[in-house]
Amino acid sequence: MIYEDRIEAAHLLVDKLQAYKDKNNAIVLAIPRGGVPMGYVIAKQLHLPLEVVLSKKIGHPMHKEFAIGAVTLKSLVLSDAANDVSTSYIEEETKKIRTLLSKRYQDYYGHKKPQELKDKILIIVDDGIATGNTIISTIEMLHEEQPKKIVVAIPVSSKSALQKLKNTPFVDEVICLSTPQNFRAVGQFYENFDQVNDTEVKTYLNKKTTS
């Protein structure tokens, strides 16, 4: 299935998320940057608040695109792939990433505090999943916040990443619209897959999604 753009994909996901409409304990958590336009559409249609998940993967020193873990401002999760990587590299990368995330947080939110996630239903939204390593690390970190339920909503995923997601003990529900055979990159399943910039993210975060 090929989507016209992220907005079309988001509207299709809304149809599958109707059970969460008007739930006063549910929050849409978009993964920046590509997940944010989608998160806005979903939050608006379901009358839920929108937040972003501020996390970033740690890339393997020999292959930066390959995630060996993920970092948020508060926590760090490493996968088995980090076993052969030096502690000093991980510490250095974590420090660098936290500096970047702090700047991004200030840029997106200013002085506004993020919502409390404890006992909430978290609907995590992204525009697609290739390997699943980064989102799984993010989910593990969100689990530490003691939410009531974690739901992942994505338009497209590789079969292997979807299986990993379903095997993750912290995920209660996965909604995925399409798992194509020849999966190379998320962008191949969108006619328009323009980069989303920080200005657009801030615009979406400042729009009201609830009345």
N, C-alpha and C positions, 0 to 999 in steps of 0.2 A: 504494500500500500504506500502510495506517495501522497504526502500532505502538501497543500498549497503553501502553508507557512505555519509558524508556531501557534498562531491564533486559531486557525482551523483545528489543529490537533487538540488544543485546549478545550474547544467547544465539544469535541467528540468525547473527551475525558469527563466533562461535566455530566454527560448523560449517564456515565457509569458511577458517578459519585453522589447521586441524588439522596442516598441514605444519610448523608452528612449535612444536608441543607438545613440552615438555621440552627445547627447544634451549637449551644452556647459554650461548649467545652472543646470545640474543634478549631484548629488553626491550620492555615495553608502555609507550608514552609517551602519556599522556592530556592533552588540551587542556582546561584548566580554563575554566569549572567544569563545564559540561554533559557533557564527555567523561569525567569522573573516575569516576562510578558505573559507566559502561560499561567503562572501562579496568580497573576492579577485577574485574568479572565475567570479562572476557576473560583477564586475568592469572591469576586463580584457576583458571579452567578449563584453561588451557594450562600451568599451573605455571611462570609466568614472573614476574620482578620487575616492580613497577609504579613508574613515576616520573611527574611532571607536567612538561609543557613550559611553562616560565615565559616567555611572550612576550606582547606586547600590540601591537595595531595603532596606528599614527599615523593619526589621521583628518585629512582635508583641512580646512583652516581654514574653508572655506565650507560644508562638509557633513561633519560629524564621523563619520558612519556609514561614509563612503567611505574605505577604507584606501588610503594612499599609501605604506605601508611597515610594517615591524614592528621592534620593539626587544626584545632580551633583555638580561640583565645584562652580557653580553659584546660583543654585536654589534648592528649596525643594517643593515637592508636596505631600499632604497627602490625603488619601481616607477617606471615612466615618468610616472605621474600626479603625481609629486613635482617634475617639471621646472619647473612654473610656480609653485612654492611657495618662499617665501624661506628662506634658510639659517638665519636667526635663529629663525624659527618652528620649524623642524625640530630645531634644537639645544635650544630651550626645551622642546619636547614630549618629546624624548628624555630630558632631565634629569628631568622630572616623572615620566615612565613608569618610569625606572630606580629612582627613590625608592620608587614604589609597588611595583615588583617586588621590591625589597630587603626591604620590610616583609612582603610576601606570602611570600617565601622563608623568612624568619625564622619567620613564623607557621606555615607548613606543615612545615618541616623542623627548626627549632631549630638545633642544632649539627651535625646529620647532613650529611655531604657527599653530593652527588648522584653517581650511578654514572657511571663513565667510559663514553663512547659510542663511542670509537674502536674500529673493527673489529667493532662489534656490529650485529645486525639490529634496526632500530628499527621497531616497529609503532605508527604514530601513529593515535590513536583520537579521534574527535569525534562529536557526536550528529547532525551534518549540515553541509552546506556550501551557502551561498547564492551568494556571488560568487567565492570561492576565493582572493581577494587575500591575506587574512591567513594562511591555511594555507600558501600558496605561499611567502610571505616567511619563515615559520617553517621550512619545509623547506629553503630556501636556507641559512638559518643553521645548521640541523642538519647539512647537508652539510659545512660548515666543520669539523665535529668528526671528519670522516673515518670515518663508519660503513661497515660492509661492505655494507649494503643498507638501503633505506628503503621501507617498505610503508605505505600509507595504507588504513585500514579505516573505512568510514562506512556508516550505514544508508541515507542519502538525500542526494541532491545535485541541484542544478539541472544541466541538460544542459550549459550553457556552462561552469560551474565544473568539471564532470567532464572536459570536453575540455581545459581549461587544465591540470588536474592531469596528465592523460595526456601532454600536450605538454611538461611540465616535465622537463628532462633528469636531474634528481637523484632522481626517483621511479622505483623499480624495479618496483613492483607496486601497482595500485589495486584494492581490493575495495569495490564499492559495490552495495548490494542493490536500490536503486530510484532511477530518474531520472524523476519524474513530469512530465507536460506542463505543467500549470499551477502552476508553483512560485512562491510568493510569499514564504514564510518557512518555516524549518525546523520551527517549532512546529506548523504545520498538519498535519503527518504523524504527530503523536502525540496519543493521547487524553489522556494526562497528561504535561504538559511543565512541571512546576513548576520554579521557579528552584532551582538547587543553591547552597547557601551555603558559606562558608569552613569552618564547623564540620563540615559533612558531608564536605568535601574532606579535612580532617585525619583524620577517622574512617576514611575509606577508605585513606588513606596509612599509617595505623598498623596496619591489619589485615595479617595474613600472607597472602601469595599463593603462596608456595613452602614446601615442607616442609623 
